[in-house]
Every structure is written in C-alpha cells, then in structure tokens.
Amino acid sequence: MIPRATMAVNFETLATLLPPPLLSIVSADSHTIIHAIKAANRFTEWFTSSGIPFFRNYTDHSEKHSLEVFASAIGFISEEAYECITPEDLGVLLAACYCHDAGMHLTESQFLDLVNGNHKTLYNKIDKKGWHELWIEFLQEAKRFNQNKLIELFGDTNPIPEIPENTLDFTERHRLLIGEFLRRNHPRLAHDIAVGLDHHIQVPNILDGFSDEERDLIGFIARSHGDTLRSSFEYIESEYDIREFRRIHIIFLMGLLRLSDYTQIQPTRAPSLKLEIDPIKSPISLREWRVHRSVTNITRTHDDPEALLIDSKPIKVTDYLRIKYWLEDIQREIDQTWAILGEVYGRQAASKLDRLKLSIRRVRSNILDNFSSNYFIPERISFKVAEFEMLSLLLAPLYGDHPGYGIRELVQNARDAVAEAIASGAPHLSNTSGRVDIHFSTKDEPVLRVTDNGVGMSLDILKNYFLNAGASYRSSLNWLRAHTDEDGNSNVVRSGRFGVGALAAFLVGDTITVRTRSWNSPDSKGLSFSASLHDKEIEVKPVDCNIGCEIEIKPHRSNVNNIIEFIKYCKNYFAFSREIPVAFHLESDKEPENIFCDRDEGRTILNTFHTKSYPSVIWGTTSDSKKANEYINGIAIAEITTENNEFYSPAVSIYEKRDLFNIDDYDYDPEISHRLRRTFGRAKDIWIDIEDRNAFAPISLARTTFTARDRDISNAIDDFLFDQMANFFEKIRRLFAITVRFPRKTA
C-alpha cells in the first residue's frame, strides 16, 4: 500500500516501487520518467483541489489509487520481461495510470465547460460525436430510466432533474446524474484530456514534455481500461506499430494497466469511518463500498508463485456474488491478456519481445474454494420458471382460449411496424403506402397469414424481443432513441407494450412460420424460421423476401369457425384511422370477403380534446351495442367472443359515468329532477378512441378491461355534456321567456 505522505511523486517514490533492474533502467535514461513524474504531480494537484464533486460516495479514485495502480502494474511484469522494458515504457505507464481516472475529477465548472453547446472540438481520431452531443443523448436516455435504474442511481424513483446553469444551484441529485455520465465516459475523457481537452477545462500542459504521439498513446492506453484489449488493435495498427513504437510496447502496457486497475479492490479504498460520517444514498455505491470492505487480503506471497491470492469475508449474498463475479472476471482478463500477448509478441524471439509476459497466471481465493458463511447460503438463489410449461400455462389465463386474441396481437404488432417505418422515413415506403393484410383461407388446409410492409425485424430483435416472452422492444434503448423526443414522448403511435404478441399467436395454432426483413438490413437479406411453443432450438435461415414481416399459422381445426366469425365481425374490435389500412381477407369456397377495419364513419363524433397523457381523445355517441365503445389506438379494450355475436364491455371503463348535476340545487319536482339527472346525456352510449403514444393507458395484459378510470377524460367529457345541457336550458329560457335556475355542476 502507498502511504498518504508519498503522494508527491519523485525518484525516491519510484525507488520504493520499482525492482532494482527497472530502477536502473530509469536511472540510466531519466528523460521520459522526469516528464512522467511532473505529469503525475500535476494530476495530483488537480485531483486534490477538485474535491471529486461528482463521486463523493465512490470508492477511492484519488492520486493514491493512481499510484497504487502503477505499483500493481509493475508487480505484474515478469522478471523475464525486464530485459525488454524501456524507460519510455515506464514513463508512459506512470502517466497513463494517473490519466485513466482523470475524467472523474472534473469540477462542476469544468463539467459545464465540457458539455457547453459551443464546445464542438473532437480531440482524437476515434470519436465522431462531441461532448455536448453525448450529453444531450445521455439526458434523453436518463429521462427514460426505468424504476430499477432510478433506484440504483438515486435510491428513489423521483424524476430526472434539470441541470442548472449555475454551479451554486447543483444538488446532490444533480451530481449523481452527472456522475453517471462521467463514469460511463471516463475512459474517453482520459484520452481527450491527454490530447488537448486539458486546455479547454483549464488544466493546461498536464502532459507537458511528451510529444504529440506520446500524449495520444498515454491517453489511448488509459482509455483501454474501458474496452476489450483486442478492440484496440484497429486504432493502433492504423496509427502506430502494434508491437513497438519508439520503444513503447503499447499492447503490453495496456494489459498491465487493465489488470492492475481491475484488481484494486481493498478496504483502504472504502474507509468505514467515512461511511459512518457520510451515509451513501446510491445502492450501487453502497454495494461497492461493502465489497471493498469485505476484502481482507490481497497478496502474492503464496505457494503458487504465479497466483494472485485474494481473500474476502462478505456478509451479504449480493456482495458474495459480486466478488465471485469479479474474481472470475479477473481470471478471464488474465487468460485473454496472456493469449493476446502471445499473439502479438510470441513469435518475436529475434527481438526478444517474446519475453513480454505477465508474472501471474491465475487468481486464487477462499470465495472460489468451497466458501461457506454463517450469515447466508453462498449461492445464487432466485425465482425461476420452467419455460415451456410456463408459457403454455400462461396462454389461457392471460387471454382465454379464443384465437381472436392471437390475431388481435398479430394485427397490433403489424400495424405498429408500419407506423414505425413511416416515422423512420423508411425509403421502401416512398413509392407505396404502408398496409397490413390478414388472409385466412379455408380451402384445403386452413392457413392464417398476417403480412405488413413495416420495419421488419433484425436478428437481434428477433432473438431478444420477438422470441422472448415479456421483453418489449418498445422498452429498449435503441427504440427509445429512435422514436422518442428529449422529454421521453413517443413520435409514433405504437400499441405493443407487453412483449407477448408472439406468445398469443399460439392461441391460433401450434406452429408459426415467420419471414421478415429489416428495412435497414445491410445485406438485403431476410430471416425465416418455423417453430412450435415447445421447440428447444429454433433454426433461423437467411432468405430472400420483401421488407416487412409475414407470419403464417396453420390453425387448429377447432378454431376455424371462431376465426371466421372473428374476421366477419372484426369491425367490432378494430377502428383504425385510414392512414395505415388494415384489411381482412376471407377466402373460402364461397365468394371472397374483404373487410377494412377503418374507423366507422357512421358514429357520431361530438368532440376531440387532449389531456396531459394523451395527445388526442375522440369521442361521441353510439346506439350500436354490438361494437366496442372504448379503443386505445384503434384497438378495442374488450373481451373477444363469437358466442351469439354478443359483445362484452370492459369490467372497468376509462370513462366514469357520473351524475352531471346535484338534485339539491334543482328547482323542479324532485322526481322529475332525479329522472333528468339519471338520463340526461345518457340516451346513447359514449364511445371513446384514445391516441396513446406513451403506453399510459391503464389496461390489463389481455387488453380486455381498464384497470383504472381516467379523471381528466371523464371531466372533459362531462364538461362538454354539461355545457350542452346549459345551452339547452338557455334555449328553453329564451323560447318561453321563463326563469330557470340552472343546477350546479357536480364536482
């Protein structure tokens, strides 16, 4: 461990850290190491003065940590490699160890300078987006954080705060949010600080004395701890020599820094006294403090000279699992580093670079060796499901056994796909309109086919969302970035939200066949597969097909009549706008039938309004009891049945039918007033069609009922009806010249 008193780096400091062979190397040629020592002290001055405002509850990332990373890196150099190590290697490594976490030391004013809209400089040849653009993208994502992410970061679910322009107005919540942005991007910050960002944030000449190439390498080596080692090859090979550049062994230094930074978990980085004085709100930070506190020893003095021994005494199973994962990850990192060093230097015997090796090969720990605890059972124990059985069991309870539910989900997903293609400006729709067609043929063997020319599916979407019951692509970061504004509001009307559309399709038949091609597929190829609910492996094949999606199902014979009836009465369940036509095609031995599910023009529209949650609510009256009265994005919220063509309204309506006025304030006969109150404005049923872009509508998973009423919608409709009634009474008053005391509106 590095004592606090030695934080100012000098030759004496290095003498305590470097083995004699390496110390003699820098003593003989001190040019580079002098510049590195000066840089380390400039970093130290900055770190000390900054107060690390955005990471006050983090484990130690001070200059002490930087020097300990350097010390560990030196310890990971095998004695065999000493002969290849140069003064340039040691100087660049020392500077990179101080630079790698520098981005976490930005002050409030430095941060505002970093993300200022006028700051558009790109400092390196890798990144294509400036810091302002990155910050805006992060804020847009942050506004969409789910409850789990908010609790992890802040310890609560309160909304993301706006960042003030004055640093004096920063709260702890602002700092936690900014800290998350800096944490994610601190590897890139290290690179940029090394190559010029230091001047912009007013920490000039932090790597003074190094050449431009050396500064870039220091920054890039520091940056490498945030990515895989192999991913660095492309940049190094394009700018430098991958094995040696001006006596600097880039890949070897990267491997050392990554491993040494990864192994810096120990109690001294999480002092218990600070935790008692300054309680931590962030659950993630609190867990990391506990993990550090649980490590009791890290040593190389072991019977196995190539092992790193790490002992720990966690008191919670979450900490145990975190440490176990960390240890396993260190071993993977060691294995990968050995493999890459062998690949880069292994055949360089002539130059002796094949001697650039690590001094460790494995990690040993009590955590990995039959660990036991009196506090908890050291296993990952959680709820599990028997997947195939559970999927089958869920179908009927969620939807009932009517195949119409499966068809409705497929239609909904298909129309969503077309709406997204239009919103994305997909070029394949430039000369044609988006549409959805549902074909059902009873000729020979019955076949249901749902086709659309929407966005289609990539392999990622197919694997991770369509075939993953309960995973909604609408909740993914990629979808949110493409289809929501900076306030998190969707720019496309999308009905899918629960991620069970493919599951519902099995209500129609046992096997589905899917052919799909994404509108932005790089190779103009589509994907195809056939699968049943109980298949353990699904074979997906590349195919030539049109952009969009086609799903084909061979229904159970017992479902044929129900499907026919559902299609004939499909207008009971769908009332879409004509922007995206949805057509059912019934093909049998009789005359083919084509039914378009557009909004019924025969319904009376009384009014259109918007609320805070919904950009458009259209409503009116109807006397047709066979059709649904409440729709979300054109899809009825109702049970599906073809029994005697009866229609069942939702158990809970989003609109609450309330008294329009109070009896006590009415002047006429109480019996008459009671009858008027009960019947006025209710001669016909009210129908409502709500445009719900942001999935706010409180609907059940099966979409058969609402789970709550909406007060804003109820008030808006009742206000309109009340005003109509007031106008009616006013006309009576004028017509007969009588005095009417108008009733008071119910609150």
N, C-alpha and C positions, 0 to 999 in steps of 0.2 A: 504494500500500500504506500501511496505517496503522501508524506506528511504535509499539512497545510503550509508550513513555513517555507516549503521549497517551490511555491507556485511561480515565483520568478525564475525562469529557466536560464541556466548558464552552463559552462563547461563542467562545473562541479556537479550540477544536477545530472548531466549525461553520464558522468563517471560512475554514478550510483546505479544507473540503468543499463549501461552497455557492458557486455562482457569484454574482457581485455582485447581480443582480436578486433572487435568492431570499434572499440575506443581508439585503438592505434590507427585505424583507417581514417577517422575524422581528425585525429591529431596531426596526421601527415598531410592531409589536404582539407583545410578547415573552411575553404571559401563558401561552399554551399551551406554547411551546417551553421555558419555565422548568420547567414541570411535567414535560415530557418529559426534559429534562436530568437532573432529580433522579431520575426513574424509571430512566433509563439507568445512573446511578451506583449506585442501589440494586441493580439487576440485576447490575452489575459486582461489587459487594461480595459478593453471593450466589455468583456464578459462581466468584469467586476462592477463596472459603472452602470451597466444596463439594468441590473436587478432582475433579469429574465422575467419580465412582467406577464407574459402570456403562459408561463409554465411554472408558476409558483408552487403548485401542488405536485409537480412531476418529481420523479427521482432525479438525483444529481446529474446535471449536464454542464457543470462549471468547467473551468480550466483544469481543475483536479481530475475530472473524468477524462479530459482530452489527454493529459499526461499519462494517466493510467492505461488508456487505450494504446498509446505509444509503447509503454513498458510491456504490455501483454504481447503486442506485435513483435517486439524484439525477442521475447521469450519463445515465440512460435517459429523462429528461424532455426533451422537445424544447424548444427556445428559444421556439417558438410558444406552448407551453403555460404559460410563466412567468406570463403575464398572468392566468391562471385559478387559479394555485396560491395557497393561503391559508396563513396561519400555522397554522391548525388542521390543514391537510393535513400540513405538515412536522412538527408536534408529534406527531400520531397516527402518522405513518410512522416516526419515530425510535423511539417507544415500541414499535411493533409489530415493528420489526427486532430489538430486544432480547428481545422476548417470544417470538418464533417458535420458538426452540430451548430455551426455558427448561426445558421438561419433561425435557430430557436432563441437567439439572444437579441432579436430585434426589439427596439423600444417602441412605444406607441407612435411617436412621431416618425420613426423610421418605417414602420409599417404603413402609415398613411402616405408617405413618400413613395413606397414600393408600389402601392395599388392605385396611385393617382391616375386619373384618366389621361393626363398629359405624358405619363411615363410609358413610352411605347418601345423602348430600346430592347432589342434581342441581343444578349451578350455572348451567346455561344452558337455553334453551328448545328446543334441538335434540335432545339426547341423552336416551334413555329408560332407560339402564342405568347403575347406579352403578359406581364403580371396583372395588369388591370383586367384583361380579358379572362384570365384564370380566376381572378377574384369574383367577377360577375357570375361566371359559371358555377363557382362554388356556392355563392349566395342563392342562386336558383335551385341548386340541389338541396341546400340546407333548409330552404322553405318547404321542401318535400320530405324532410326526415320523418320517419315513422316514430311511433311512441317509444319503441325499444331503443332507437338511436338517440332520441332526445334524453331518455333516462340515463343511458350510458354516458352521455356527454355532460349533461347538466344536473342529473339527479331528479328531474321533473319533466313534465310534458308541456310546459308553457311554450308559446310561440317563439320563433327566432326573432331576436331584437334587431332593429335598425342600428347600424353603426354610426355614432355621432361624428361630426367633423372636428370637434374639439376634444383633445385627449383628456381634458379635465372631466369630461362627461362619461368617460369609459367606466362601466360597471364590471363586476366580476363575470357576469354573464357575457358581456361583450368580449372580454379577454378569453374566456373559454372557447367561444366561437372562433375568434381569430387564431387562437392556439391550435385548433383543429386544422385550420387551413395551413398554417405554418408547419405543423407536424407532417401533414401529407406531402408538402412540397419542400421540406428542408433539404433533401438530397440535391434537388436542382438549385436551391438557394446557395448551397455550398459552392457549386460550380460557378454560379453567376458572381458571387462575392469575390471569388478568386480572379475573375477575368474582367472586372470593371464595375460591378454593382456596388462595391465598397465605396467608390467615389460618390455615387448617387445618394447613398444613405449616410454620407458624411463620415465614413470611416476610411479616409484615403490612404493609399500606399500600404495597405496591410501586408502585401507580399512584395514590398519594395526590395529590389536587388535580384529578383528572379526574372528570367527572360519571359517573353510572351508565351512561348511554348511550355516552359516550366510551370507558369501560373495555370495554364489550361490543364496540364497534367495533374497538378495538385488538386484543382477543382474537380476534375473528372474522377480521379482516384477517391476523393472524398465523397463524390456523388455515388460511386459504385455501391456503397453500402445499402442503397435503397432499391437495388435491382439485382437480377441474376448476374453472375460473373460472366457467363457466356454471352449475354446480351451486349456486353461492352465491346465485343470483337469488331463489329462493323465499323464503329467510330474510330477505334484505334488503328485498324488496318487502312482506313481512308486517310488518316492524318499522320500516323507515325509507323514505326516498325513494331510489330506486336511482341517481339522477343526482347529487343533492346533499342532504346532511343537515347542517344547521347549519354550512354552508361546508366540509363534509368531502366529498370526491369518492371515495366508497368503492371503486367498481369500478376506477378509475384507480390508486388506491393498492395494491389487490390485485395488479393486473397488474405494477406496478413491483416489489413485494416478491417475487412469484413468479419473475420473470425474474432479478432480482439475486441471489436465493438460488441459483437454478439454475446461474448462471454462476460460482459461487465454487469453481472447481477450479484450483488453482495449487500450486506446490511449497511455498510457505510454510505451507500447511495440513498438510503431511506432511513434517516435517523429517527428513532421513536420519539425523542423529545419534541422535534418539530411537528410531528403528527399530533401530539397532545396539545401543543400550543395553537396550531392552526389546522382545525379539522378539515378534512377533504370532502367536498361535495360530489365530485365526479366519481361514479362507481368504478370506471376503468382505472383512474389514477389510484384510487384506494386499493384496488386489487393488486396493481403493480407494486405499491408500497409493501403490501403484505408478502408478496412473492419475494421481493428483495430481502425483507426482514427474515424470511424463513431459511435463507441460505446460510448455513453455519460454517462452511469451509470450502475454499477452492485452492487446490494445491497440485503441484507436480511431483512432490516427494512421495512417490508410490512405488510399489514393487514393479509395476509396469512402467518403464521409462518413457514410453510413447503414449501414455494415457494422461488425460486431464481428469482429476478426481473432484467431483462436486457433491457435497453432502447438503441435505436440506431437511428441515423439520416443519412442514406445513401443518397448519391447524384447521384448515378447511379443505373440503374435497375440491372446490373450484381452484384453490391455489395449487393443490397437488397436481391436478390435471394440467394446469397452466405450466408448471415446472416440468412435468413429464414431457409435454409437447415441446417445450423449449429445449430440453436435453436431446430429444430425438431429432429436433431440427438442427441443433449444433452438429450432431453426428452426420446428418445428411450434408450439411455445409462442408464439413471436413472431407467427407468422401468425394463430393463434387470438386472441391478445390484440388485434392490430390489428382483426380482424373484430368482436370484441365491443365494443371502444372505438367503432368506427364505428356499431355498432348502438345503443349506449347514448347516445353524445354527438353522433353525426354530423350530426343534423338540428337541433342546438341552436345555430344561428348567432346568434339574437337575444341569447342569454345568453353567447355566445362560448365555451360549453363544447365546441363542435365543435373547438376548438383543443387539447383534451387529447389529445395524441398522443405516441408514442414517438419517440426520436431514432434508433432503429435499426430496420432492416427485414430484415436478413439476417446470417447468420454465414458467414464465410469461414475456411478452414483448409487447411493442407497435407494434412491427413487426408482431406479431401473432394476434393482436386485431384490425382488420379493419384499417390497416395502410394506410395513404394517403400521397401524396407528391405533391409539386408544380413543381417538376423537371421531374417527369416521372410517367407513369401509372404502379402501383406496381403489375404487372402480368407477367408471362412467356408467351410471345407472339413470335411466330416463324412461319416459313413456315411449313405447314402440307399438307399431301396428303390424299385423300380418297382412301385407299389402294387398294381395289378390283377393283374399277373403273379405278384407275390409271394404275394398272397392265394390264388391258385389253386394255386401250388406248395406252400403250407403245408398245405393240407387233408389230402391223403393221408398225408404223413409224420407229421402230428400225430395223426391218428385212424385211418388206414386208410380203406378206401373203403366201409365198411358204413354204411348210412343210420341204423342204430340209434344211432350216436354222436350224430348230429344230433338225433334225437328225445330222447335222454337229456339233452342240454344244454338243449333247449327245456323239457322237463319240470322240470328242476332250476331254471331261471330262473323258471318259472311258480310253482312251489311257494315259492321264495324271496319272490316278490312278495306272495303271500298271507300268509306269515309276517310280513312287514314291515307289511302292512296291519293285522294283528291287534295287533302290538306298538305301532303308532302310534295305536291306538284309532280307526281309520277308521270314521266313522259309518255308511257303507253296509253294514258287516257287523254292525250292531247287531241286525238282524232276520233275518239269514241267516248261514249258515256259509260260511267260505272253502273253495274247492274248485278242483281242476284237472281238466279233461276233455280227453282226446285222442281225437278222432274220425278214423277212417280209413275212407273209403268207396271201394269198387272198382266201384261202379255207374257206368255210363257212363265219365266221365273220372275217374281216381283223384285223390282230394284228401285231404291230411292237414291237420287243423285242431287247434291247441292253444289252449285258452282257459283263462283264470283270472279271478277277481274280486278280484285283489290291488290293489296300489297304483297300477298303471298307470304310464305314462311321460309326463313333461312334454316340451316341445320341447327343453329343454336336455339332458335325459337321453337323449332320442332321438338328438340330433345328436352329442353329445360322448362318449357311452358305448356305446349300443346299436350305432350305426353306426361306431364307432371301434374296430377290432380291437385288442385288447390293453389297452384302457382299462376298468378295472373300477370301477363306481360305488361298490363297497364301499370303495375306497381314497380316495374323495373326502371332502373336509372336511365337506360337508353330510350325507353318510351317517354319518360317524363322530360328528358332533354329535348326530344324531337317534337313533342306535342303539348308542352305547357309553357306559359309565359313566366316572367320573373317572379310573379306573385303566386305561381303554382296552379293557375287556372288553365284548364284544357282548351286547346283551339280546335278540337274535333269532338263531335258528339259520338261517344262510344258507350255502348250499353254493357259490354262484358266487364265484369269486375271480380268474380269469384274464382275463376280458373277451373271450372268443372264442365265446360262445354263438351269436350271430347268424352268425358265420362258419361254424360247424359245421352250421347249418341248410341250407347249400347242398350238403351231402352227400346231402340228400333230393331236392332239385330245383333247377332253375336260377333260379327266380323265387320270391320271398317277398312276401306281401301282409300288411301289419300294420295293425291297427286298435287304437288304445289311447286311454284317457282316464285322466288322473291323478285320484286320489281327492280331491285338493285343488285341482283346476283352478278358477280364479276365474270362468270364464265357462261352466262346464258343457259345454264342447265337447271333443271328442276330436280325434285326428290319424290320418291314414291315408296310406299310400303303398304302392306296388309297386315292386320293384327287383330287378335281377339283379346278380351279383357284379361285372360289368364296366361298369355304368352310371356315367357320369362326373357326371351330375347326377340328383338324386332329387327329385321333386316331392311335397312333403308338403301335404296338404289338410286343412282343418278339416272334421270330420264329427260327426254325432250318433251316439253309441254309448255302451254301458254302461261303467261304471268297471271297469278291469282291462285285459286285453290279449288279443287274438286274433291268432294267426299262422297263415296259410294257405299251404300249399305244394302245388304240383302235382308229384308225384314223377316221376322218370324211369321209363319202363316197365320198365327193367331192375331197378329197385329194389322193385317191387311185392311180389314173393314174399318178399324179405328183410324188408320192413316187416311183412307179415302174420305171418311166423314170429316176428319180434321181439315183436310185440304178444301173440301167443299164449303166449310164454314170458317175458313181461315180469316175472313174479314172480321170475324168475332174477336180475333186475338191480335190482329195487327192493324195499325192505322198510320202507315208511314207517309212522310212527305214525298212528293214526286221527284225530288232531286236525285234520289237513288232508287230506281224502280225495283220492286220485288215482285216476282211473278211465279205462281204455282202452275204447273202443267200436269194435268191428269190424263194419262194415256191408257186406254183400255180397249176392249173390243167395240165399245160404243164411240160416239163422236168425241174427239179430244176436247178437254176443257182447259181454258186459260184464265186464271183469276189473278188480277193485280191487287196487291194489298196496299193501295194508297188510302189516304185519309178520306173518309166518307163525306162527300160534299153535301149530302142531304142533312147533315147535322147542323143545327143552329149554333153559330158562334156568337156569343154575347159580348165577349171581351177578351183582350190579351193584356197581360201585365208581366212584370218581372219582380223577383224578390232578391234578397241578398244571396241566396243559394242557387237560384235558378234564373238563367237569362231570359227564358220565355215560358209563360204558362198560358195556354189557350184553353178556353172553357166555354161551355154553352149548355143547352138543354137537349134532351132526347126522350122519346117515349118508347124507344126500342129496347125492350128488356132482354132481348136475345144477344145483345152486344155488350162488351165491357164498357165501363164508364170511366175507368182511370188507367192512364197509359204513362209509361216512362219511355221517352224517346221512341214513341210509336208502338211500344210493345205492352200488351195488356197485363196488368197485375191482377191475375185471376186464376182460379183452378181451371184445368183443361179437362173437358169431358165431352163425350159424344152420346151420352145416355139420354135418349129422347130429345136431343138437341137442347137440353137445359143448360142455362148459364148460371154460374155461381159467383157472386160478387165477393171481393176480399172480405175476410173477417174484420179487418180494421181498415177503414178508409183514410186516405191522407187528408180529405176534407171533412170537417166535423159539422154535421147539420145541427145548428143551434137555433134557439129562439131568436127572432130578429128584433123583437122589442118586448118591453115589460108590460104585463097586464095592469099593474097598479097605476100606470101613467095613462091608461086609455080611458076615454070619457064614456064610451058606449056600453051597452049591456055586457056584463062580464061573460055571459055565454057566447055572445057574438064575438067578443074580443078574443076569447080562447080559441074559437074556431078559426078566426083570421090568423092568429098567431101561429097556429099549427099548420095552416095550409098555404099561407101567402108565399109565393115564390117556390112552392114545392109541388105544383101541379105536374111537373115533369121532373125526371131525374136529371141531375147535373153530371156532365161528362167533363173530364179534365185530361189534357195532354201536356206533360211537363218535359221540357228540354233540360236534361240533367247531364251536363258536361263533366262534372267533377265527382260523380258517383256519391252524391249527398243523400239521395232519396233513401229513406229507411225501409227497405224491402227485405223480405225473407229470402233465404238462399234459393228456395224453389220459385221465387217470384210470384207466389200465389196470394200474398197479402202484404200490407204495410205493417211495420212494427211500431209505428208511432204516427200521430197526426201532425200536420204542419200548421202552426198557428198563423204564420204570415199568409199562407194560401187561403186558409179559412177566413181570415179577416178581410182580405182583398175581395173575395167573392161576396161575402156578406155585406161589405160596404157598398158594392155595386148594386146588390139586390135592395138594400135599404134605400139607396138613392133613387132607384126605380120606383119604390113604393112611395117615397116622399113626392116624387114628381106626379105619381098617380093621384095622390090626395090633393096636391096643388091644383091639378086639372079639375078635380071634382069641386074644389072650393070656388074656382073661377067660374065653372059652368053653372053652378047653382047658387053662387053668392052666399055661401054658408060659412060659418066659423068652424074651423076644425082645429082641435088641439092635438097636434101630432105626437105620437108616442115617442118616448125616449129610446134610443138605440141601446140594445143590450151590450154591455161592456165585453 
